[in-house]
Each structure stands twice: as C-alpha cells, then as structure tokens.
C-alpha cells in the first residue's frame, strides 16, 4: 500500500470541490478504478453500485455548479456494510441464507446519506451476519487486510475498513455489536466511532443482538468520522467540531483486565500514546471497573440469546446455508437458560454503573482498542510472551464492554508494530455525550500524531 491515500479525506474533498479544483465524478471514478484493480485480491465489496454511483456523483457536481450545497458529505463516495438496506439492492449479510433478497426501502441511515448528497459506491463484505471478529467466515470469501493480505482486516465490518485503506471509498458505514467498527479500524489503521447506544437508528439493519447493535462510521480522521456520524443522526445542518484542550484534562486508565494481556509492540505504542497525552498537559489516573472480567460472560449470555432468537426460523429451515462456524455460534445460543439471560441483564446494570463511576468527572477512559495487531487469516490462537491466547477473545477483550453498557467509544491509530501493522488507541466517553468524546478525540489525535 502507498503511504499516501489515493483518495482525499472528506475535509480535503470538501475544500477542493467547493473551490472547483476537483469533481465528485473524478473522485468516484478513482474509487471505482481502485475497486476494479484490487477487489479480487482484497474481497472488500460484495456489490459495486458503479452506474448508480456515477449518476449520484454527476448530480452532485451539477448541484454544486448551480449553487446548491447539501453539506460536508455532498459528493463524497461512501461504502456501506452489506447488512444495511439500500432500496433495490440486495442485502446479503454475507450469507447464502439471504439469497434472492432485495431491499424494499432505504434504512434511515441511508436516507440521511442521500439527503446529504453522499455517493453510495457499493456494499461491503463482512463476517456472516456480523457474527465474528475477522471477516473470514463469509459466503463470499474472506476479506483481506490491505496492509498485509495474509492478515485479517478485523470484523465484522472488515470490508468497510479495507475499502477505505485501499482507496475504494472515502469513508464507510459499519455496525458494532461487540467491537465490529472499532476492531476493523484498529486492524487497518483507521478511525472508527461507535456512538452512544440508540443515538443512530439501527432500523433497516440486519440485527445481530438488538440491545448491543450500533451503527457508525469508519474514516481516516476523527473529523471525517464525526461529519459522517452527524449525518447518520439526522441532523439537518451538520457541523464540524473544534478540538478540546488537553491541558488540565484528566483521563481514566483501567489497566486491570484491559491491559493484562498485550503483544509487546502494541503495549509499547499504547504506552507511548499515554506519555504523549501527559506531555501535552493531560493527567492520567488509574481507575477500576471492578467486574470488568465478567464482561465476556455477560456479553455472550445476552448476545447469543438475542442472536439465536432472530435466526431461529432460518436455523430450522435452511441450516446448511450458514457457514459452519457462524451456524455453530447461533445454535449454541439456543441452549442458554432464561434465568441465565436475566442474570446477565442484572450484571449488565452493574457494569453500566461501574463504567459511569470510572468516568466520574474525567474526560474519558483511555485504553487499547485491540491488545494484538491484526492476526493471520485462519489463526485461532496467537502466542504472547510464551502463552497461547484465543484470537477471538483477545480481539473483543477491550471493546465489548462498551456495547454491553452503551457508552460511546472511538478507536484511532497510534502507530505501527515493528512489522508495520497498525496499533490503535480507544477512548470511551459518557453516555449521551458522543459530541464531547469526538472533541476530545480530535485533540488526542493531534497529540499522538
């Protein structure tokens, strides 16, 4: 991959487009050419909407020439994870179960993008029904990481992340049930924003676990992610954000559980980021989330129950159409007792209170997004300091708590390993305060480079 992206950021495109230095049609053709050149190798897209994208880009250029400006996403090519409905286009969820399905209406987030004048470039590959962290169990084959095609781009929104890095789109939509926006952002060196629960409508999105599902953006910068997020919420006049000042700001660092197992290179990049924030004038305090180690148990009892409930009829009718790994995970959820589900919901409320307490009056929580770099495709374990650790559990370890609690969280790049793979920092903010988190993230982004 070249160091410099072949497509501009949303901010760069907006400045040049409004100055008449670039056209939406040209940038859209650049994205389509990248898809043509690299999609066979990376498998990022399931459906390419080339003719429709060209039509939308030409319309955006005509509107600009006529003096109509729909806002920061006007004319911007955006990729859509293929479990979000676009009218007249298949929504496959990367599964043979949904063969022949054509969406009858736009999901609300798609309607918002259309109103903002965005160009819908196509629908991206994912882990089947979003039930995985690697984007390799897909009816359309594994997605590959543009930084190293032998490695996963993360999941489940792996195609969305790979598309941006490979210059196939300027930004993308993903969904996040246990980390499925933030994990691909971490694996591919992007920004991924999971908003506060229910801040962005998940209607028209194939569910995984309804009470954990979030919809949000992947992009190259914090500002780009924020501009997409604002449109997704239905704001009529999207606005940018100004960075908060790090001087005098306090971050809570929950080392216990979240930083106990980390690859040495990832730990080094994380520690360097913490030092950079301190050098910029921020204070760092150790905080505790006493029951954080219960996260995985709470998560699986709720997640698996809700997922298997949605799939119950299809599991009875066409079980053979699922990929074997995803089918096994869904069927396991059918054996969770109702009393265990209730206990998990009770524990969930405890975790919400504990994360609230850890935040207190602090600006945000500061922790890694993933404790490992993107693992090889097919790897079930990785060795960390002589111990074999489960890949799936590690990839979820730092993200899934904030789906359980609904707090907003953002992943952003913080350097690379010795092997050149991205590392990622995660910030977690107060519920209902995604805007404040984004302002903090903008300042952190500047401080850590």
Rosetta blueprint (number, residue, H / E / L):
1 X L
2 X L
3 X L
4 X L
5 X L
6 X L
7 X L
8 X L
9 X L
10 X H
11 X H
12 X H
13 X H
14 X H
15 X H
16 X H
17 X H
18 X H
19 X L
20 X L
21 X L
22 X L
23 X L
24 X H
25 X H
26 X H
27 X H
28 X H
29 X H
30 X H
31 X H
32 X H
33 X H
34 X H
35 X H
36 X H
37 X H
38 X H
39 X H
40 X H
41 X H
42 X H
43 X L
44 X L
45 X E
46 X E
47 X E
48 X E
49 X L
50 X H
51 X H
52 X H
53 X H
54 X H
55 X H
56 X H
57 X H
58 X H
59 X H
60 X H
61 X H
62 X H
63 X H
64 X H
65 X H
66 X L
67 X L
68 X L
69 X L
70 X L
71 X L
72 X L
73 X L
74 X L
75 X L
76 X L
77 X E
78 X E
79 X E
80 X E
81 X E
82 X L
83 X L
84 X E
85 X L
86 X L
87 X L
88 X L
89 X L
90 X L
91 X L
92 X L
93 X L
94 X L
95 X L
96 X H
97 X H
98 X H
99 X L
100 X L
101 X L
102 X L
103 X L
104 X L
105 X L
106 X L
107 X L
108 X H
109 X H
110 X H
111 X H
112 X H
113 X H
114 X H
115 X H
116 X L
117 X L
118 X L
119 X E
120 X E
121 X E
122 X E
123 X E
124 X E
125 X L
126 X L
127 X L
128 X H
129 X H
130 X H
131 X L
132 X L
133 X L
134 X L
135 X L
136 X L
137 X L
138 X L
139 X L
140 X L
141 X L
142 X L
143 X L
144 X L
145 X E
146 X L
147 X L
148 X E
149 X L
150 X L
151 X E
152 X L
153 X L
154 X L
155 X L
156 X L
157 X L
158 X H
159 X H
160 X H
161 X H
162 X H
163 X H
164 X H
165 X H
166 X L
167 X L
168 X L
169 X L
170 X L
171 X E
172 X E
173 X E
174 X E
175 X E
176 X E
177 X L
178 X L
179 X L
180 X L
181 X L
182 X H
183 X H
184 X H
185 X H
186 X H
187 X H
188 X H
189 X L
190 X L
191 X E
192 X E
193 X E
194 X E
195 X L
196 X L
197 X L
198 X L
199 X L
200 X L
201 X L
202 X L
203 X L
204 X L
205 X E
206 X L
207 X L
208 X L
209 X L
210 X L
211 X L
212 X L
213 X L
214 X E
215 X E
216 X E
217 X E
218 X E
219 X E
220 X L
221 X L
222 X H
223 X H
224 X H
225 X H
226 X H
227 X H
228 X H
229 X H
230 X H
231 X H
232 X H
233 X L
234 X L
235 X L
236 X L
237 X L
238 X L
239 X L
240 X L
241 X L
242 X L
243 X L
244 X L
245 X L
246 X L
247 X L
248 X L
249 X L
250 X E
251 X E
252 X E
253 X E
254 X L
255 X H
256 X H
257 X H
258 X H
259 X L
260 X L
261 X L
262 X L
263 X L
264 X H
265 X H
266 X H
267 X H
268 X H
269 X H
270 X H
271 X H
272 X H
273 X H
274 X H
275 X H
276 X H
277 X H
278 X H
279 X H
280 X L
281 X L
282 X L
283 X E
284 X E
285 X E
286 X E
287 X L
288 X L
289 X L
290 X L
291 X L
292 X H
293 X H
294 X H
295 X H
296 X H
297 X H
298 X H
299 X H
300 X H
301 X H
302 X H
303 X H
304 X H
305 X H
306 X H
307 X H
308 X H
309 X H
310 X H
311 X H
312 X H
313 X H
314 X H
315 X H
316 X H
317 X H
318 X L
319 X H
320 X H
321 X H
322 X L
323 X L
324 X H
325 X H
326 X H
327 X H
328 X H
329 X H
330 X H
331 X H
332 X H
333 X H
334 X H
335 X H
336 X L
337 X L
338 X H
339 X H
340 X H
341 X H
342 X H
343 X H
344 X H
345 X H
346 X H
347 X H
348 X H
349 X H
350 X H
351 X H
352 X H
353 X H
354 X H
355 X H
356 X H
357 X H
358 X H
359 X H
360 X L
361 X L
362 X L
363 X L
364 X E
365 X E
366 X E
367 X E
368 X E
369 X L
370 X L
371 X L
372 X L
373 X L
374 X L
375 X L
376 X E
377 X L
378 X L
379 X L
380 X L
381 X E
382 X E
383 X E
384 X E
385 X L
386 X L
387 X E
388 X E
389 X E
390 X E
391 X H
392 X H
393 X H
394 X H
395 X H
396 X H
397 X H
398 X L
399 X L
400 X L
401 X H
402 X H
403 X H
404 X H
405 X H
406 X L
407 X L
408 X L
409 X E
410 X E
411 X E
412 X E
413 X E
414 X E
415 X E
416 X E
417 X L
418 X L
419 X L
420 X L
421 X L
422 X E
423 X E
424 X E
425 X E
426 X E
427 X E
428 X E
429 X L
430 X L
431 X L
432 X L
433 X L
434 X H
435 X H
436 X H
437 X H
438 X H
439 X H
440 X H
441 X H
442 X H
443 X H
444 X H
445 X H
446 X H
447 X H
448 X H
449 X L
